Amino acid sequence: MKIGIYCKQENSDIVELLKSELKKYDFVLDDKNPDIVFSIGGDGTFLRAVHSYINQLDKISFIGINSGSLGFFYDFSKEEIPEIVKKIKDHKFESKQVPLLKGEVFFKDSKETIYALNEIRIENPFHTIISKVLIDEEELEQYRGNGLMVASSLGSSAYNKSLGGALIDSDLNALELTEIATIQNNVYRSLGSSLVIKGDKVITFSGNLAHSVVGYDHLNLKKDDDLKIVKISYADKKVKIIFSENNSYIQKIRKSFVL
């Protein structure tokens, strides 16, 4: 079995411990074509690890080792590394398949397809975005403000929560639409709250989106062509993540936001 390691430089002590344990069972270190990737750090590092292997996701399982930061993707600590490596050697682990979001982004003269684990958003802090918001081609609202975001169930605890969005159990197949700095007055009015819908829907933004930035997880897509339409849905592409059976979603919420 081939193992990849994705981390920041400051986690060298954890990396050395991991390599030492892997060596005991003759695992092969291979960052280019791994079967399992250990991501060491916080949620931002995990997102970067997933995007680094975005074209190989059908062949890889990811394990998050927490280096001290809070994280919804990180169920394991440094102290648990020997136990985790032994389980991998004995094939005593199960991975959960988490669907990615897909964004079809239409510019004046081109189209891009992007994928995200947490969220996809359009943002413009300098000019008001004026956009129709459609759910499966049915108009919900005419939005005015600085941005719109669609989060996955797993991503609802990230930027979405900072914007006042709801937390969604990661086992639910749902999409969450959240507005960013909405204009609300006697002339212009929109929903003004997050909306949670079934995960088989397609959410479309279209209208005056020129010079807006399309953000997805820690990345962004900005082109010289004027932005016209963004369609967001769940993708067929999935991420396989090895979670601990002893760390429930409620425990993660409590550790991250209550204690």
Number of C-alpha atoms within 10 A of each C-alpha: 12 16 20 19 19 20 20 13 10 10 12 12 11 20 21 11 15 19 18 12 18 20 13 11 12 11 16 15 18 15 15 12 15 20 19 23 25 21 27 28 25 21 19 13 19 26 18 17 21 22 18 13 18 16 10 15 17 14 13 21 21 25 23 27 28 21 20 12 12 15 23 21 24 26 19 19 15 16 11 11 18 15 11 20 20 16 13 16 15 9 9 10 14 15 15 14 14 18 20 21 26 22 26 16 20 18 19 12 10 11 14 11 12 19 23 25 24 22 29 29 24 23 21 18 13 9 13 20 25 18 21 17 23 17 16 14 11 10 12 14 14 17 26 22 21 20 24 23 23 27 31 30 25 25 24 25 23 19 16 24 15 10 15 13 21 19 17 21 15 16 11 12 17 20 28 24 23 27 26 21 16 21 17 14 8 5 6 12 14 17 14 14 15 17 14 19 15 11 16 13 15 18 23 22 24 19 16 17 24 18 18 24 18 24 18 23 20 14 13 14 13 13 13 10 14 17 25 20 19 24 20 26 23 22 15 9 16 18 22 20 20 21 20 16 9 8 12 12 15 10 11 17 16 11 13 14 9 8 6
